[in-house]
Amino acid sequence: MQREIGFQSMIDVSYVGSMARHLIVQRNINSIPMYAHFDAKNIDSTTGSPLPDNYLRPYLGMGSINMRTFDGTSNYHGLQVSANRRMSRGIQYGAAYTWSKALGTSDADFGGLSYYFPVRQRNYGPLGYDIRHMLVFNYTWDLPGLGKRHGNKLLGVFTDNWQIAGITAFMTGTPFTPGFSTSDGQDITGSQEGARINVVGNPNLSNDQRTFSKNFNTDAFARPLLRDFGNAGVNIMRNPSWNNWDMSVSKRIPWKGEGRYFQLRGEFYNAWNHAQFNGYDTGARFNPAGQQINANFGALTGTRDPRKVQLSLRLMF
């Protein structure tokens, strides 16, 4: 739906959806049987350890065989709203908001699927590039010229022909699945597919509960027990949301007629130079007693680029 609302402005509201079927994925058809490392008949009597995996596979003597199939799926649903104003009286702007969800079995072609569990149970979920909310503004403002207004050419040299423009973006973070390791190196599943972490509570914290070193509830995760593949779903949590301001300030300096001028321009990326964190420490580490011993689990780990400034002087003719 599209409608003009006056003030040289137009608003546009859309539902956008897409569906993909028969995407190319792969699964290992020569995985060892589930819990094969724990089966007494697969233990090497001379070492007390399980036999090498190639002795336990369906196709003996061979390693992994990744069979590519065309049964991957994905879908996208989004509400898209935009408002735009044409240049009038020195002002132009646009705003676009998207509320969406992208789900599927793999982020890209040849994504690996579980050999032991149904795809919908083990691999289907938010895709790695799913951005739930995105709001973007663009704007251009030709500043009023005091020289022209007051008929003062000397004043106009300093105050006329200035323009401010920019793009401002706000968006939620990309999704991720928390991982884990163990200090004792225990083989938890006895299978070729490793375990995921167990979710035993609500991992989300309200904004007033978050600190630099704790951005989600680390007590909501637990070490899987022996023979447990874990219950964490795909991409159940979100990296930090962020906002960014890219701006430019320019002045046009007429030179020898209307068609020629110098442009002095400054461009400022991440103009306010505020910290934009882009990730957490998402890997828990458990000791044999099941205690989480990674002190940085849940802490912020990195930032996006700091402010960058670019200056230029151009002759236009």
Secondary structure, 3 states (H helix, E strand, C coil): CEEEEECCEEEEEEEEEEEEEEEEEEEECCCCCCCHHHCHHHECCCCCCECCHHHCCCCCCCCCCEEEEEEEEEEEEEEEEEEEEEEECCEEEEEEEEEEEEEECCCCCCEECCCCCCHHHHCCEECCCCCCEEEEEEEEEECCCHHHHHCCHHHHHHHCCEEEEEEEEEECCCEECCEEEECCCCCCCCCCCCCCCEECCCCCCCHHHCECCECCCHHHEECCCCCCCCCCCCCCEECCCEEEEEEEEEEEEECCCCCCEEEEEEEEECCCCCCCEEEECCEEEECCCCCECCCCCCCEEEECCCCEEEEEEEEEC
